[in-house]
């Protein structure tokens, strides 16, 4: 396989936080997770899912299992059966409690029932196949992991992304999904939306014009180039890590998985 520069919404979000979340942003997190991910200490931390990651994965698996055996949504013990399949008793208490609440919410309001589902992710399929994109003379791979796709009554594709926790929906992610859809399903109209499995809040359907998608593609090409340059700079001069990926010690340290190896987290401000 030919190596190409690559990008994803996750990488974009690591370069720039969503509006209103800038105080949580730290470029050094990107440096650890992208430039130093093969180092044993960093790799070990990356392989340890955080509580929010645990919850998101188990929630996704739970929805998948409900639709793998749709009868579970009509059985009185459907939630208990899925919880057992997920082995929630072996998970941290917070994970177990919140995922059971999510399963209960979905059992009571199964939003995908009677939808014409063409894709429903289990959540642990691994790296998706990249989408090759050409922007002028520049080629890059776009990686997009889609939670769910179903067909609306008007034959539009509906790309649905499941959320947990209290984070706001980021429209940039929806636009990336809609751009990906133009390559995965050429000629088909599409919308995207977010659904929070804990609050049962569904965003409005998000659409994009051709001009908006062109702008998103251009932005992703720019991020892919910047990402490639950063990785090259770090490879050429590892000692410049903190210069290439400047830290933002303080608030971002509170939920950062890299604090055990970050020399600057001790500068964290008190809550």
Sine and cosine of phi, psi and omega as CSV:
sin_phi,cos_phi,sin_psi,cos_psi,sin_omega,cos_omega
0.00,0.00,0.70,-0.72,0.02,-1.00
-0.97,0.26,0.79,-0.61,0.04,-1.00
-0.97,0.25,0.70,-0.71,0.04,-1.00
-0.71,-0.71,0.42,-0.91,0.14,-0.99
-0.83,0.56,0.48,-0.88,-0.09,-1.00
-0.64,-0.76,0.31,-0.95,-0.01,-1.00
-0.41,-0.91,0.32,-0.95,0.07,-1.00
-0.45,-0.89,0.17,-0.99,0.07,-1.00
-0.89,0.46,-0.60,0.80,-0.01,-1.00
-0.86,0.51,-0.67,0.74,0.03,-1.00
-0.91,0.41,-0.68,0.73,0.04,-1.00
-0.84,0.54,-0.72,0.69,-0.02,-1.00
-0.91,0.41,-0.43,0.90,0.05,-1.00
-0.98,0.22,-0.37,0.93,0.08,-1.00
-0.99,0.11,-0.57,0.82,-0.04,-1.00
-0.50,-0.87,0.83,-0.55,0.01,-1.00
-0.94,0.33,0.27,-0.96,0.08,-1.00
-0.93,0.36,0.32,-0.95,-0.03,-1.00
-0.86,0.51,0.77,-0.64,0.00,-1.00
1.00,-0.06,-0.15,0.99,-0.02,-1.00
-0.91,-0.42,0.26,0.97,-0.08,-1.00
-0.86,0.51,-0.53,0.85,-0.04,-1.00
-0.93,0.37,-0.23,0.97,0.05,-1.00
-1.00,-0.02,-0.09,1.00,-0.16,-0.99
-0.99,0.13,0.67,-0.74,0.07,-1.00
-0.55,-0.83,0.88,-0.47,-0.02,-1.00
-0.92,0.40,-0.44,0.90,-0.03,-1.00
-0.91,0.41,-0.49,0.87,0.09,-1.00
-0.85,0.53,-0.69,0.72,0.02,-1.00
-0.89,0.45,-0.62,0.79,0.01,-1.00
-0.88,0.47,-0.70,0.71,0.02,-1.00
-0.90,0.43,-0.74,0.67,-0.12,-0.99
-0.97,0.24,-0.35,0.94,-0.06,-1.00
-0.94,-0.35,-0.76,0.65,-0.08,-1.00
-0.99,0.10,-0.50,0.87,-0.10,-0.99
-0.89,-0.45,0.33,0.94,-0.12,-0.99
-0.91,0.42,-0.32,0.95,-0.01,-1.00
-1.00,0.00,-0.16,0.99,0.05,-1.00
-0.93,0.38,0.62,-0.78,-0.13,-0.99
-0.83,0.56,-0.72,0.70,-0.03,-1.00
-0.91,0.42,-0.69,0.72,-0.01,-1.00
-0.93,0.38,-0.69,0.72,0.01,-1.00
-0.86,0.51,-0.66,0.75,0.01,-1.00
-0.88,0.47,-0.65,0.76,0.01,-1.00
-0.93,0.36,-0.62,0.78,0.01,-1.00
-0.92,0.40,-0.48,0.88,-0.02,-1.00
-0.99,0.17,-0.16,0.99,0.04,-1.00
-1.00,-0.10,0.96,-0.27,0.00,-1.00
-0.89,0.45,0.67,-0.75,0.11,-0.99
-0.97,0.25,0.21,-0.98,0.03,-1.00
-0.83,0.56,-0.76,0.65,0.03,-1.00
-0.86,0.51,-0.62,0.78,0.03,-1.00
-0.92,0.40,-0.67,0.74,0.06,-1.00
-0.83,0.55,-0.74,0.67,-0.05,-1.00
-0.90,0.43,-0.71,0.70,0.00,-1.00
-0.87,0.49,-0.68,0.73,-0.01,-1.00
-0.92,0.39,-0.72,0.69,-0.02,-1.00
-0.92,0.40,-0.57,0.82,0.05,-1.00
-0.90,0.44,-0.71,0.71,0.02,-1.00
-0.88,0.48,-0.71,0.71,0.02,-1.00
-0.87,0.48,-0.62,0.78,-0.01,-1.00
-0.90,0.44,-0.71,0.70,0.04,-1.00
-0.88,0.48,-0.66,0.75,0.02,-1.00
-0.87,0.49,-0.69,0.72,-0.04,-1.00
-0.92,0.38,-0.58,0.82,0.08,-1.00
-0.86,0.51,-0.68,0.74,-0.07,-1.00
-1.00,0.07,-0.24,0.97,0.13,-0.99
-0.95,0.33,-0.53,0.85,0.06,-1.00
-0.70,-0.72,1.00,0.09,-0.16,-0.99
-0.87,0.50,-0.37,0.93,0.00,-1.00
-0.89,0.45,-0.39,0.92,0.01,-1.00
-0.88,0.48,-0.44,0.90,0.01,-1.00
-0.97,0.22,-0.10,1.00,-0.01,-1.00
-0.89,-0.46,0.03,1.00,0.03,-1.00
-0.99,-0.14,0.61,-0.79,-0.01,-1.00
-0.87,0.49,-0.51,0.86,-0.02,-1.00
-0.97,-0.23,0.41,0.91,-0.05,-1.00
-0.85,0.52,-0.69,0.72,-0.01,-1.00
-0.90,0.43,-0.69,0.72,-0.01,-1.00
-0.89,0.46,-0.63,0.77,0.00,-1.00
-0.91,0.42,-0.70,0.71,0.00,-1.00
-0.92,0.40,-0.66,0.75,0.03,-1.00
-0.86,0.51,-0.62,0.79,0.03,-1.00
-0.93,0.36,-0.65,0.76,0.04,-1.00
-0.88,0.47,-0.56,0.83,0.01,-1.00
-0.99,0.14,-0.10,0.99,-0.03,-1.00
0.82,0.57,0.71,0.70,-0.05,-1.00
-0.90,0.44,-0.41,0.91,0.03,-1.00
-0.89,0.45,-0.34,0.94,-0.01,-1.00
-1.00,-0.09,0.01,1.00,-0.03,-1.00
-1.00,-0.09,0.30,-0.95,0.08,-1.00
-0.82,0.57,0.49,-0.87,-0.10,-1.00
-0.82,0.57,-0.71,0.70,-0.03,-1.00
-0.89,0.46,-0.65,0.76,0.02,-1.00
-0.89,0.45,-0.75,0.66,-0.02,-1.00
-0.85,0.52,-0.75,0.66,-0.07,-1.00
-0.90,0.44,-0.70,0.71,-0.05,-1.00
-0.95,0.30,-0.59,0.81,0.01,-1.00
-0.94,0.34,-0.62,0.78,0.07,-1.00
-0.88,0.48,-0.64,0.77,0.06,-1.00
-0.89,0.46,-0.66,0.76,0.03,-1.00
-0.90,0.44,-0.71,0.70,0.02,-1.00
-0.88,0.47,-0.65,0.76,0.02,-1.00
-0.90,0.43,-0.69,0.72,0.05,-1.00
-0.84,0.55,-0.72,0.69,-0.07,-1.00
-0.94,0.33,-0.60,0.80,0.04,-1.00
-0.86,0.50,-0.64,0.77,-0.01,-1.00
-0.98,0.20,-0.45,0.89,-0.02,-1.00
-0.64,-0.76,0.97,0.26,-0.05,-1.00
-0.98,0.20,1.00,0.05,-0.19,-0.98
-0.90,0.44,-0.33,0.95,-0.04,-1.00
-1.00,-0.08,-0.08,1.00,0.03,-1.00
-0.88,0.47,0.67,-0.74,0.00,-1.00
0.93,0.37,0.15,0.99,0.13,-0.99
-1.00,0.06,0.51,-0.86,0.04,-1.00
-1.00,0.07,0.99,0.12,-0.09,-1.00
-0.98,0.19,0.79,-0.61,0.07,-1.00
-0.95,-0.31,-0.25,0.97,0.08,-1.00
-0.43,-0.90,0.75,-0.66,0.12,-0.99
-0.65,-0.76,0.90,-0.43,-0.07,-1.00
-0.98,0.22,0.56,-0.83,0.10,-0.99
-0.99,0.14,-0.42,0.91,0.06,-1.00
0.97,-0.24,-0.30,0.95,-0.03,-1.00
-0.83,-0.56,0.50,0.87,-0.04,-1.00
-0.96,0.30,-0.25,0.97,-0.01,-1.00
1.00,-0.04,-0.25,-0.97,-0.08,-1.00
-0.91,0.42,0.81,-0.59,0.04,-1.00
-0.96,0.29,0.30,-0.95,0.08,-1.00
-0.91,0.41,0.71,-0.71,-0.03,-1.00
-0.96,0.28,0.44,-0.90,0.11,-0.99
-0.98,-0.22,0.86,-0.51,-0.01,-1.00
-0.99,0.15,0.82,-0.57,-0.03,-1.00
-0.83,-0.55,0.66,-0.75,0.07,-1.00
-0.94,-0.35,0.83,-0.55,0.06,-1.00
-0.87,-0.49,0.99,-0.14,-0.13,-0.99
0.92,0.40,-0.84,-0.54,0.05,-1.00
-0.99,-0.11,0.13,0.99,-0.08,-1.00
-0.97,-0.25,0.75,-0.66,0.03,-1.00
-0.92,-0.39,0.66,-0.75,0.07,-1.00
-0.50,-0.86,0.35,-0.94,0.03,-1.00
-0.99,-0.15,0.72,-0.70,0.08,-1.00
-0.95,-0.33,0.83,-0.56,0.03,-1.00
-0.97,-0.23,0.81,-0.58,-0.02,-1.00
-0.68,-0.74,0.85,-0.53,0.07,-1.00
-0.97,-0.25,0.90,-0.43,-0.06,-1.00
-0.98,-0.19,0.77,-0.63,0.00,-1.00
-0.95,0.32,-0.73,0.69,-0.11,-0.99
-0.41,-0.91,0.62,-0.78,0.14,-0.99
-0.73,-0.68,0.77,-0.64,0.11,-0.99
-0.70,-0.71,0.25,-0.97,-0.04,-1.00
-0.98,-0.17,0.81,-0.59,0.06,-1.00
-0.97,0.25,0.22,-0.98,-0.01,-1.00
-0.89,0.46,-0.41,0.91,0.03,-1.00
-1.00,-0.06,0.24,0.97,0.05,-1.00
0.96,0.27,0.13,0.99,0.11,-0.99
-0.97,0.26,0.55,-0.84,0.15,-0.99
-0.97,0.25,0.66,-0.75,0.08,-1.00
-0.86,-0.51,0.92,-0.39,0.01,-1.00
-1.00,-0.08,0.87,-0.49,-0.07,-1.00
-0.91,-0.42,0.77,-0.64,0.02,-1.00
-0.91,-0.41,0.82,-0.57,0.00,-1.00
-0.99,0.12,0.65,-0.76,0.04,-1.00
-0.81,-0.58,0.38,-0.92,0.15,-0.99
-0.70,-0.71,0.18,-0.98,0.02,-1.00
0.98,0.18,-0.37,-0.93,-0.12,-0.99
-0.90,-0.43,0.12,0.99,-0.03,-1.00
-0.91,0.42,0.58,-0.82,0.07,-1.00
-0.96,0.29,0.43,-0.90,0.07,-1.00
-0.94,0.33,0.64,-0.76,-0.02,-1.00
-0.94,-0.33,0.94,-0.33,-0.07,-1.00
-0.87,0.48,-0.44,0.90,0.03,-1.00
-0.85,0.53,-0.62,0.78,-0.01,-1.00
-0.90,0.44,-0.66,0.75,0.03,-1.00
-0.88,0.47,-0.66,0.75,0.00,-1.00
-0.91,0.42,-0.60,0.80,0.06,-1.00
-0.90,0.44,-0.67,0.74,0.04,-1.00
-0.88,0.48,-0.67,0.74,-0.02,-1.00
-0.93,0.37,-0.58,0.82,0.09,-1.00
-0.90,0.43,-0.72,0.70,0.02,-1.00
-0.85,0.52,-0.61,0.79,-0.02,-1.00
-0.89,0.46,-0.54,0.84,0.00,-1.00
-0.92,0.40,-0.43,0.90,0.04,-1.00
-1.00,-0.01,-0.58,0.82,-0.04,-1.00
-0.98,0.18,-0.55,0.84,-0.03,-1.00
-0.73,-0.69,0.94,0.35,-0.08,-1.00
-0.82,0.57,0.71,-0.71,0.09,-1.00
1.00,0.09,-0.15,0.99,-0.02,-1.00
-1.00,-0.10,0.70,-0.71,0.06,-1.00
-0.96,0.29,0.53,-0.85,-0.06,-1.00
-0.56,-0.83,0.44,-0.90,0.17,-0.99
-0.77,-0.64,0.29,-0.96,0.04,-1.00
-0.70,-0.71,0.47,-0.88,0.05,-1.00
-0.44,-0.90,0.19,-0.98,0.04,-1.00
-0.86,-0.50,0.55,-0.83,0.06,-1.00
-0.70,-0.71,0.85,-0.53,0.02,-1.00
-1.00,0.04,0.90,-0.44,-0.08,-1.00
-0.95,0.31,-0.29,0.96,0.00,-1.00
-1.00,-0.04,-0.57,0.82,-0.03,-1.00
-0.98,-0.21,-0.14,0.99,-0.06,-1.00
0.86,0.51,0.49,0.87,0.03,-1.00
-0.99,-0.10,0.79,-0.61,0.00,-1.00
-0.93,-0.36,0.79,-0.62,0.03,-1.00
-0.94,0.33,0.23,-0.97,0.12,-0.99
-0.95,0.32,0.45,-0.89,0.06,-1.00
-0.89,0.46,0.69,-0.72,-0.03,-1.00
-0.93,-0.36,0.78,-0.63,0.05,-1.00
-0.87,-0.49,0.16,-0.99,0.00,-1.00
-0.56,-0.83,0.62,-0.79,0.07,-1.00
-0.99,0.15,0.24,-0.97,0.05,-1.00
-0.86,0.52,-0.63,0.78,-0.01,-1.00
-0.90,0.43,-0.65,0.76,0.02,-1.00
-0.90,0.43,-0.66,0.75,-0.01,-1.00
-0.92,0.38,-0.58,0.82,0.07,-1.00
-0.90,0.44,-0.64,0.77,0.01,-1.00
-0.92,0.39,-0.62,0.78,0.03,-1.00
-0.91,0.42,-0.68,0.73,0.01,-1.00
-0.89,0.46,-0.65,0.76,0.03,-1.00
-0.90,0.44,-0.65,0.76,0.01,-1.00
-0.91,0.42,-0.67,0.74,0.01,-1.00
-0.90,0.43,-0.61,0.79,0.05,-1.00
-0.89,0.46,-0.66,0.75,0.03,-1.00
-0.89,0.46,-0.71,0.71,0.00,-1.00
-0.90,0.44,-0.66,0.75,0.02,-1.00
-0.86,0.50,-0.65,0.76,0.02,-1.00
-0.92,0.39,-0.71,0.71,0.01,-1.00
-0.89,0.45,-0.65,0.76,0.01,-1.00
-0.89,0.46,-0.69,0.72,0.01,-1.00
-0.89,0.45,-0.66,0.75,0.00,-1.00
-0.90,0.43,-0.67,0.74,0.02,-1.00
-0.88,0.48,-0.73,0.69,-0.01,-1.00
-0.88,0.47,-0.62,0.78,0.01,-1.00
-0.92,0.39,-0.69,0.73,0.01,-1.00
-0.88,0.48,-0.68,0.73,-0.02,-1.00
-0.92,0.40,-0.65,0.76,0.00,-1.00
-0.89,0.46,-0.61,0.79,-0.01,-1.00
-0.97,0.25,-0.51,0.86,-0.04,-1.00
-0.56,-0.83,0.98,0.18,-0.02,-1.00
-0.85,0.53,-0.48,0.88,-0.03,-1.00
-0.92,0.40,-0.25,0.97,-0.02,-1.00
-1.00,-0.06,0.31,0.95,-0.08,-1.00
-0.78,0.62,-0.77,0.63,-0.06,-1.00
-0.93,0.37,-0.39,0.92,0.04,-1.00
-0.98,0.18,-0.66,0.75,-0.01,-1.00
-0.95,0.31,-0.62,0.79,-0.02,-1.00
-0.84,-0.54,0.98,0.21,-0.06,-1.00
-0.89,0.45,0.63,-0.78,-0.02,-1.00
-1.00,0.09,0.34,-0.94,0.10,-1.00
-0.75,-0.67,0.93,0.37,-0.10,-0.99
-0.89,0.46,0.58,-0.81,-0.03,-1.00
0.72,-0.70,-0.83,-0.56,-0.03,-1.00
-0.82,0.58,-0.70,0.72,-0.03,-1.00
-0.87,0.49,-0.36,0.93,-0.05,-1.00
-0.94,0.33,-0.38,0.93,-0.16,-0.99
-0.89,0.47,-0.58,0.81,-0.02,-1.00
-0.87,-0.49,0.42,0.91,-0.06,-1.00
-1.00,-0.02,0.77,-0.64,-0.02,-1.00
-0.97,0.24,-0.15,0.99,-0.07,-1.00
-0.99,-0.14,0.09,1.00,-0.01,-1.00
-0.84,0.54,-0.51,0.86,0.01,-1.00
-0.89,0.46,-0.37,0.93,-0.05,-1.00
-0.86,-0.50,-0.01,1.00,-0.03,-1.00
-1.00,0.02,0.81,-0.59,-0.05,-1.00
-0.98,0.21,-0.22,0.98,-0.08,-1.00
-0.98,-0.21,-0.09,1.00,-0.06,-1.00
-0.92,0.39,-0.31,0.95,0.00,-1.00
-0.93,0.37,-0.20,0.98,0.03,-1.00
-1.00,0.07,0.06,1.00,-0.03,-1.00
-0.82,0.57,0.69,-0.72,0.03,-1.00
-0.98,0.21,0.45,-0.89,0.00,-1.00
-0.95,0.30,0.46,-0.89,-0.03,-1.00
-0.93,0.38,0.00,0.00,0.00,0.00
